[in-house]
Amino acid sequence: MGFVVEPYSSFLCYEIADIDKAKSLLPDGFKLIKTKVFENDEPKYYCIFGCFRAHTSAFWGARTEFYIIAEDQKTGLLSWIIVDYDTDTISYDKKNGLRSPNSSKSVITINHRGKLFVDIMRDDNSRGLTFDANIESGKMTNLDQRLWLEGNLSIGYGKVLSNNNADIFSLKFEPCEVEKALQIPQDNLNLELNSWYPGLFANKPAQIVCFPYAQHFVSDNVGYSSSLKNKDELLAAIKSIEFNKIATLSTKSFRIMFLVGGAVSFVTTVTLLTLLILK
């Protein structure tokens, strides 16, 4: 599935405070590992909130993903483990299957003065993330390539969402799209609310990242992993893609499934009512 992440995706990178709690959220076979966000950072144990708008042929919407950065002990690859997420569009994971939005009033936008606004509240009000930041204060800075390039070759789901089987998949993309991003000064972040996993991470993010340009990805599909391991394999995989032969993901099959399910439910109900009346 191909998808585009719109400009101004942002990432709040927090140092983990409760190491044991973070470990408990990882699937088996993964261990916490210190990493850098930018090229010249001091390595830390990180958890990261990614806030972005993405669109594909099947959906378009806002999404906040909460990751713990870990290492796959089988492959040695640094990995972004998706512990949980909130979104205003359809989504899929092993635990929930195909499901409806759980954050219908999500806002990710930017104004004419360069102020980025993020406000994503779960529909049941159990958690939310609200902040704004002046991206004009940011400076384009080299990103740590192990985190941003290698990490995008090894993405998986946390213990709960994956039923303790990470379901690792790879993204295919031009490496230049993760070379640099805006490093936003901490004093230009106005963090109003972050009620995710209280006590798991520090009160304020150690690094704030913003990509002021669109990013273009091709993702592995459910149940399939490209198992890419490095930049050379990524480049080879990109060259081998025949875009004119790729069938776009469509929601047609989903609509048919829902219609058939509704029809079967209706017929079953009518049949049971008829039998009850006749009896």
Phi, psi and chi 1 to 4 in degrees:
 res  aa     phi    psi   chi1   chi2   chi3   chi4
   1 MET       -  125.2 -179.5 -179.7   70.5      -
   2 GLY   -88.0  145.5      -      -      -      -
   3 PHE  -152.2  156.6   65.9   97.0      -      -
   4 VAL  -117.2  129.0  176.6      -      -      -
   5 VAL   -94.2  122.5  172.8      -      -      -
   6 GLU   -69.8  160.2  -64.3  178.3    0.3      -
   7 PRO   -56.3  151.7  -25.2   34.9      -      -
   8 TYR    77.5   26.8  -51.0  112.0      -      -
   9 SER   -63.7  143.9   61.2      -      -      -
  10 SER  -132.6  154.0   57.3      -      -      -
  11 PHE  -137.5  120.4  -64.6   81.5      -      -
  12 LEU   -97.1  117.6  -57.1 -175.4      -      -
  13 CYS  -107.1  110.0  -52.6      -      -      -
  14 TYR  -104.3  141.3  -73.4   84.7      -      -
  15 GLU   -76.2  133.8 -174.7  171.6    3.6      -
  16 ILE   -70.7  132.8  -65.9  172.5      -      -
  17 ALA  -100.0  -36.2      -      -      -      -
  18 ASP  -109.1   91.8 -171.0  -24.0      -      -
  19 ILE   -62.2  -43.8  -62.7  -63.9      -      -
  20 ASP   -62.7  -41.3  -70.0  -24.3      -      -
  21 LYS   -64.0  -42.7  176.1   63.4  174.5  177.2
  22 ALA   -61.5  -42.2      -      -      -      -
  23 LYS   -61.6  -36.0  -71.5  178.7  178.7  178.2
  24 SER   -69.2  -17.1   72.9      -      -      -
  25 LEU   -90.0   -9.9  -61.9  172.5      -      -
  26 LEU   -86.9  145.5  -63.5  173.7      -      -
  27 PRO   -71.0  162.5   25.3  -32.2      -      -
  28 ASP   -58.9  144.9  -69.9  -14.7      -      -
  29 GLY    93.5    4.7      -      -      -      -
  30 PHE  -126.7  144.7  -71.0   81.4      -      -
  31 LYS  -131.4  148.5   66.3  176.2 -176.6  179.1
  32 LEU   -60.8  143.5  -73.3  178.8      -      -
  33 ILE  -143.8  140.6 -176.5  172.8      -      -
  34 LYS   -74.1  143.5  -71.7 -174.6  176.7 -178.0
  35 THR  -145.1  164.3 -175.5      -      -      -
  36 LYS  -102.4  152.2  -62.8 -176.2  -69.2 -176.1
  37 VAL   -93.8  -52.5  175.5      -      -      -
  38 PHE  -102.6  163.6  -67.3   97.9      -      -
  39 GLU   -56.6  -37.7 -167.6  174.4   69.3      -
  40 ASN  -105.4   22.1  -63.7  -40.1      -      -
  41 ASP   -76.2  166.6  -74.0  -14.0      -      -
  42 GLU   -87.9  128.1  175.5 -171.2  -10.8      -
  43 PRO   -61.4  140.7  -22.2   33.6      -      -
  44 LYS  -142.0  162.7  -67.0 -179.7  172.2   66.9
  45 TYR   -78.4  117.2  -67.9  115.1      -      -
  46 TYR  -115.8  144.2  -85.3  112.7      -      -
  47 CYS  -120.4  148.5   58.6      -      -      -
  48 ILE  -135.4  137.9  -61.9  176.2      -      -
  49 PHE  -102.2  118.6  -71.1   87.8      -      -
  50 GLY  -102.4  124.4      -      -      -      -
  51 CYS  -121.8  120.1  -52.0      -      -      -
  52 PHE  -158.1  162.1   52.7   89.2      -      -
  53 ARG  -110.7  131.1  -66.5 -172.3   60.1   82.2
  54 ALA  -133.4  151.9      -      -      -      -
  55 HIS  -140.0  145.5   58.9  -87.5      -      -
  56 THR  -133.0 -172.8   73.6      -      -      -
  57 SER   -73.0  -12.8   58.0      -      -      -
  58 ALA  -109.7  -25.6      -      -      -      -
  59 PHE  -154.5  165.0   64.1   83.4      -      -
  60 TRP  -153.5  123.0 -169.5  -25.3      -      -
  61 GLY   176.0 -175.7      -      -      -      -
  62 ALA   -94.5  153.3      -      -      -      -
  63 ARG  -155.1  136.2 -173.1  173.3  171.7  100.7
  64 THR  -114.1  125.2  -70.0      -      -      -
  65 GLU  -115.9  138.1  -66.6 -175.0  -20.4      -
  66 PHE  -109.4  118.3  175.8   60.3      -      -
  67 TYR  -115.1  148.7  -42.1   91.1      -      -
  68 ILE  -113.6  131.5  -69.7  178.1      -      -
  69 ILE   -86.4  123.8  -54.1  -56.1      -      -
  70 ALA  -142.6  175.4      -      -      -      -
  71 GLU  -116.5  132.7 -176.1  176.7   84.7      -
  72 ASP   -75.6  113.4 -172.9  -27.2      -      -
  73 GLN   -70.1  -17.5  -66.6  178.5  -75.8      -
  74 LYS   -80.1  -43.7 -178.1  178.0  178.6 -180.0
  75 THR  -102.3  -19.0   65.0      -      -      -
  76 GLY    79.3    4.9      -      -      -      -
  77 LEU   -83.2  137.7  -67.6  177.1      -      -
  78 LEU   -65.6  138.5 -176.6  145.3      -      -
  79 SER  -135.2  144.4  -53.8      -      -      -
  80 TRP   -94.8  112.2  -69.1   61.7      -      -
  81 ILE   -99.8  116.2  -59.0  -60.3      -      -
  82 ILE   -79.8  104.7  -55.5  169.9      -      -
  83 VAL   -76.1  -41.3  174.8      -      -      -
  84 ASP  -165.9  171.9 -150.8  -12.8      -      -
  85 TYR  -157.9  156.3   59.9   88.1      -      -
  86 ASP  -127.6  143.1  -71.3  -20.4      -      -
  87 THR  -155.2  156.4  179.9      -      -      -
  88 ASP  -101.7   15.9   64.3   -0.6      -      -
  89 THR  -135.7  178.5 -174.0      -      -      -
  90 ILE   -65.9  156.2   59.3  173.1      -      -
  91 SER  -152.5  170.6   57.6      -      -      -
  92 TYR  -144.3  137.2  176.6   87.3      -      -
  93 ASP  -152.9  166.6   59.3   71.2      -      -
  94 LYS   -63.3  -38.4 -179.0  178.6  -74.4 -173.5
  95 LYS   -68.2  -46.6  177.5 -172.4  176.2 -176.4
  96 ASN  -100.1  -12.4  -59.5  -70.1      -      -
  97 GLY    66.4 -152.8      -      -      -      -
  98 LEU   -76.7  123.9 -178.9   68.1      -      -
  99 ARG  -137.3  162.6   63.7  171.2  171.9  171.0
 100 SER   -76.3  168.8  -58.4      -      -      -
 101 PRO   -58.1  146.5  -23.9   33.1      -      -
 102 ASN  -116.3    5.2   63.5   -2.8      -      -
 103 SER  -145.2   76.7  178.9      -      -      -
 104 SER   -72.1  -15.3   55.6      -      -      -
 105 LYS  -114.3   56.3  -63.5 -179.5 -179.9  179.3
 106 SER   -92.4  136.5  -62.5      -      -      -
 107 VAL  -128.9  124.6  174.9      -      -      -
 108 ILE  -135.6  112.2  -60.7  177.3      -      -
 109 THR  -154.3  174.2 -168.8      -      -      -
 110 ILE  -141.8  144.9 -169.8  167.7      -      -
 111 ASN  -100.7 -178.8   70.0   11.6      -      -
 112 HIS   -71.2  -10.3   63.5  -71.0      -      -
 113 ARG  -102.1   10.6  -64.1 -170.2 -177.5  -84.5
 114 GLY    81.8   18.8      -      -      -      -
 115 LYS   -94.1  121.1 -179.7  169.9  -77.8 -168.2
 116 LEU   -89.4  133.0  174.6   69.7      -      -
 117 PHE  -118.4  129.2  -62.6   89.9      -      -
 118 VAL  -128.6  126.8  174.0      -      -      -
 119 ASP  -146.7   98.7 -173.8    1.1      -      -
 120 ILE  -126.6  109.7  -61.2 -178.4      -      -
 121 MET  -116.7  130.3  179.3   67.9   67.4      -
 122 ARG   -63.9  143.6 -160.7  175.8  176.0   95.9
 123 ASP   -59.7  -30.2  -73.2  -22.7      -      -
 124 ASP   -88.3    7.0   61.5    7.5      -      -
 125 ASN    62.3   18.9  -67.8  -42.7      -      -
 126 SER   -76.3  -20.3   60.8      -      -      -
 127 ARG  -164.2  160.9   66.4 -175.4 -177.6 -146.3
 128 GLY  -162.0  163.4      -      -      -      -
 129 LEU  -137.9  118.4  178.6   61.3      -      -
 130 THR  -135.3  123.2  -55.8      -      -      -
 131 PHE  -158.5  164.4   67.2   88.6      -      -
 132 ASP  -138.1  155.2   60.1   77.1      -      -
 133 ALA  -151.7  143.1      -      -      -      -
 134 ASN   -88.1  103.9 -179.6    0.6      -      -
 135 ILE   -76.5  -14.8   71.2  162.8      -      -
 136 GLU   -67.4  -16.2  -70.4 -173.1   -9.6      -
 137 SER   -83.3   -9.5   65.1      -      -      -
 138 GLY   -79.9  159.0      -      -      -      -
 139 LYS  -125.3  132.6  179.2 -178.8  178.4 -178.8
 140 MET   -62.8  124.2  -70.2  -61.5  -75.4      -
 141 THR  -136.0  143.9  -53.4      -      -      -
 142 ASN   -64.3  131.5  -69.5  -26.5      -      -
 143 LEU   -88.3  151.0  -66.8  165.5      -      -
 144 ASP   -68.4  121.8  177.7   72.8      -      -
 145 GLN   -76.0  -24.4  -70.5  -57.7  -75.5      -
 146 ARG   -66.1  -40.8 -171.6  169.6 -172.2 -147.0
 147 LEU   -70.7  -50.3  176.8   62.2      -      -
 148 TRP   -88.8  -28.3  -63.9   96.1      -      -
 149 LEU   -95.7  -60.6 -167.5  147.0      -      -
 150 GLU   -59.5  -41.2 -179.9 -179.2  -49.9      -
 151 GLY   -61.1  -32.6      -      -      -      -
 152 ASN   -78.2   -5.4  -84.9  -48.7      -      -
 153 LEU   -91.5   -8.4  -55.4 -178.5      -      -
 154 SER  -142.2   85.6 -177.5      -      -      -
 155 ILE  -115.3  135.7  -58.2  171.0      -      -
 156 GLY  -145.6 -176.9      -      -      -      -
 157 TYR  -110.9  151.3  -72.6   90.7      -      -
 158 GLY   -66.9  176.1      -      -      -      -
 159 LYS   -56.4  -44.0 -180.0  175.5  -73.5 -173.8
 160 VAL   -72.3  -50.2  175.0      -      -      -
 161 LEU   -66.3  -26.2  -70.3 -177.6      -      -
 162 SER  -105.0    4.2   68.2      -      -      -
 163 ASN    53.9   40.4  -65.0  -33.3      -      -
 164 ASN    66.3   25.6 -156.4   26.5      -      -
 165 ASN  -134.5  104.5 -177.4   -0.4      -      -
 166 ALA   -56.6  -22.5      -      -      -      -
 167 ASP    54.3   53.5  -69.3  -28.1      -      -
 168 ILE   -61.2  137.5  -70.6  -66.8      -      -
 169 PHE  -139.7  165.5   62.4   92.8      -      -
 170 SER  -116.3  152.7  -61.8      -      -      -
 171 LEU  -105.7  146.3  -61.0 -179.8      -      -
 172 LYS  -110.5  134.1  -60.1  179.2 -177.2   71.6
 173 PHE  -165.5  161.9   54.0   95.0      -      -
 174 GLU   -74.6  125.4  -68.4  -71.8   -9.6      -
 175 PRO   -53.9  -29.8  -28.4   36.6      -      -
 176 CYS   -62.7  -19.3   59.5      -      -      -
 177 GLU   -76.6   -7.1  -65.4 -163.3  -17.3      -
 178 VAL  -127.0   22.7  -66.0      -      -      -
 179 GLU   -76.9  -41.7  -76.4 -178.7   -3.4      -
 180 LYS  -140.5  155.0  -64.0 -178.6  178.8 -177.4
 181 ALA  -155.5  170.0      -      -      -      -
 182 LEU   -75.3  128.6  -68.8  170.7      -      -
 183 GLN   -96.3  111.4 -177.5  176.2   21.6      -
 184 ILE   -90.6  126.6  -50.8  -62.1      -      -
 185 PRO   -60.0  143.1  -22.2   33.3      -      -
 186 GLN   -60.0  -33.7  -70.5 -177.6  -30.7      -
 187 ASP   -76.1   -2.7   58.4    3.4      -      -
 188 ASN  -101.0    9.3  -79.9  -67.6      -      -
 189 LEU  -102.0  127.7  173.0   72.0      -      -
 190 ASN  -110.0   97.3  174.9   32.8      -      -
 191 LEU   -93.6  107.5 -178.7   63.1      -      -
 192 GLU   -86.6  -36.5  -67.1 -174.0   19.0      -
 193 LEU  -155.3  133.1  174.2   69.4      -      -
 194 ASN  -148.1   97.1 -172.9  -15.2      -      -
 195 SER  -105.2   21.4   52.7      -      -      -
 196 TRP   -80.6  134.8  -71.2   61.3      -      -
 197 TYR    39.7   66.9  -66.0   94.6      -      -
 198 PRO   -54.2  133.5  -25.2   35.2      -      -
 199 GLY    86.9  -10.5      -      -      -      -
 200 LEU   -74.1  -33.2  177.6   60.5      -      -
 201 PHE  -137.1  168.9   45.7   84.4      -      -
 202 ALA   -60.6  163.3      -      -      -      -
 203 ASN   -68.2  -31.9  -69.1  -30.6      -      -
 204 LYS  -126.6  147.6  -63.7 -179.5  179.1  179.3
 205 PRO   -67.5  144.5   21.3  -30.1      -      -
 206 ALA   -79.5  -30.3      -      -      -      -
 207 GLN  -141.3  145.7  -64.8  -72.6   -0.6      -
 208 ILE  -125.8  125.0  -54.3  154.0      -      -
 209 VAL  -120.5  139.5 -179.0      -      -      -
 210 CYS  -139.6  131.1  179.6      -      -      -
 211 PHE   -98.1  109.7  -70.5   89.6      -      -
 212 PRO   -85.0   21.1   32.6  -35.3      -      -
 213 TYR  -142.0  161.9   51.6   84.9      -      -
 214 ALA   -74.6  149.8      -      -      -      -
 215 GLN  -123.5  144.0  -65.1  168.9  -63.4      -
 216 HIS  -123.1  125.7  -50.4   79.6      -      -
 217 PHE  -131.8  152.5  -60.6   96.2      -      -
 218 VAL  -119.3  123.2  175.1      -      -      -
 219 SER  -103.3  146.0  174.5      -      -      -
 220 ASP   -59.3  155.6  -68.8  -22.0      -      -
 221 ASN   -94.4  170.2 -146.3  -28.9      -      -
 222 VAL   -57.5  128.2  176.8      -      -      -
 223 GLY    83.4    5.4      -      -      -      -
 224 TYR  -135.2  135.7  171.5   80.0      -      -
 225 SER  -130.0  133.7  176.0      -      -      -
 226 SER   -72.9  -21.6  -59.5      -      -      -
 227 SER    56.8   42.0  -59.8      -      -      -
 228 LEU   -72.3  143.7  -57.5  175.8      -      -
 229 LYS  -119.8  -16.7  -64.6  179.7  177.8   61.3
 230 ASN  -160.4  179.0   52.4   52.3      -      -
 231 LYS   -63.1  -39.9 -176.7  176.8  179.7  179.2
 232 ASP   -62.5  -43.1  -70.0  -20.9      -      -
 233 GLU   -67.4  -34.5  -69.8 -173.7    8.0      -
 234 LEU   -62.5  -47.5  171.3   61.5      -      -
 235 LEU   -62.3  -40.3  -68.7  171.3      -      -
 236 ALA   -64.5  -39.4      -      -      -      -
 237 ALA   -66.2  -37.8      -      -      -      -
 238 ILE   -63.5  -44.9  -67.0  170.6      -      -
 239 LYS   -64.9  -26.0  -69.7 -179.8 -179.4  178.4
 240 SER   -85.3   -8.5   68.6      -      -      -
 241 ILE   -72.4  127.6  -63.5  174.9      -      -
 242 GLU  -104.2   90.9  -62.9 -178.3   81.8      -
 243 PHE   -61.8  -31.7  -72.5   99.5      -      -
 244 ASN   -72.2   -9.6   59.1  -25.7      -      -
 245 LYS  -107.8   -0.8  -65.2 -176.6  179.6  180.0
 246 ILE   -80.8  124.7  -66.0  179.5      -      -
 247 ALA   -80.3  127.9      -      -      -      -
 248 THR   -71.9  144.5   57.0      -      -      -
 249 LEU   -68.3  130.4  179.6   64.3      -      -
 250 SER  -122.3  150.3  171.7      -      -      -
 251 THR   -87.9    3.2   57.6      -      -      -
 252 LYS   -56.9  -44.8 -177.1  178.0  179.6  179.7
 253 SER   -64.7  -35.7   59.9      -      -      -
 254 PHE   -64.8  -43.3  -59.8  149.0      -      -
 255 ARG   -62.6  -42.8  -65.4 -163.0  -60.0  -90.6
 256 ILE   -61.9  -42.8  -67.5  173.6      -      -
 257 MET   -60.3  -44.5  178.2  179.4   64.7      -
 258 PHE   -66.4  -40.3  -70.3  136.9      -      -
 259 LEU   -65.0  -44.5  -72.3  172.1      -      -
 260 VAL   -63.6  -43.3  170.2      -      -      -
 261 GLY   -61.0  -42.4      -      -      -      -
 262 GLY   -64.2  -41.2      -      -      -      -
 263 ALA   -65.1  -43.8      -      -      -      -
 264 VAL   -62.1  -41.9  170.0      -      -      -
 265 SER   -63.2  -41.4  177.0      -      -      -
 266 PHE   -64.5  -47.0  175.3   75.6      -      -
 267 VAL   -62.3  -42.0  170.3      -      -      -
 268 THR   -61.2  -44.3  -59.3      -      -      -
 269 THR   -62.7  -46.4  -58.8      -      -      -
 270 VAL   -61.9  -42.3  170.4      -      -      -
 271 THR   -61.8  -45.9  -58.9      -      -      -
 272 LEU   -64.4  -40.5  -68.8  174.2      -      -
 273 LEU   -64.6  -40.6  -74.4  172.6      -      -
 274 THR   -63.2  -44.9  -59.6      -      -      -
 275 LEU   -63.6  -37.0  -69.0  172.8      -      -
 276 LEU   -65.0  -41.2 -176.8   61.4      -      -
 277 ILE   -67.3  -45.2  -68.2  170.3      -      -
 278 LEU   -62.9  -33.5  -67.4  175.6      -      -
 279 LYS   -68.0      - -177.0  178.3  179.3 -178.6
